[in-house]
Amino acid sequence: MTAADEDDTVVAVAIDGGGVRWLAESGRLWSWRPGAEPVQTPFVAGLPGGGRVTACDFGQHGGSSVIGFADGRIVAVTDDGASATVLADAPCGATAIARDVSGEIVVATFGLPYTASDNTARLWTAGERGPIADLVGDSPWTAAAVSDDGRTVYLGEESGGVHVIQVMSPRLKRPGLHPDPNPARR
């Protein structure tokens, strides 16, 4: 099945209930259910600043998606496109975005174009306007995944390696992780 223009690269695909949806770099969102024709929604194309989409993590249906642009912006957008929040800016475009099941932990890798790559992945929690951690690799990061519980981040890099990072932040409320209530005692 083909619905997008031949020159409009698909950057993300997700299963959505009984159908499939995909986002093209132009910002056009398509959805399809068996037995029906693909339907286009003007999703990201109308966002302020617009720009070429380079990565996306679709949220649960009715929630929000996190979208990366070639200019380095990372934006959370509601499914209806009515609300958008800039989560981060980077010096180069995102190559991958991933979240845990709750949507609390977000990681984005940066490196487009590869000649401008700063070899970083940035990690933040939902609601934060900026990363809580910058992870620097030896070569550009190209892929990302977050475990369902948000405790582990997996990063793939251009050189073929996959790194496993344990997430430990006092801002995260996870079972068994209790931040020191009195940090001045250190």
Buried (B, 14 or more C-beta within 10 A) or exposed (E): EEBBEEEBEBBBEBEBEEBBBBBBBBBBBBBBBEEEEBEEBEBBBEBEEEBBBBBBBBBEEEEBBBBBBBBBBBBBBBBEBEEBBBBBEBEBBBBBBBBBEEBBBBBBBBBBEBEBBBBBBBBBBBEEEEBBBEBEBEBBBBBBBBBEBBBBBBBBBBEEEEBEBEBEBEEBEBEEEEEEEEEEEE
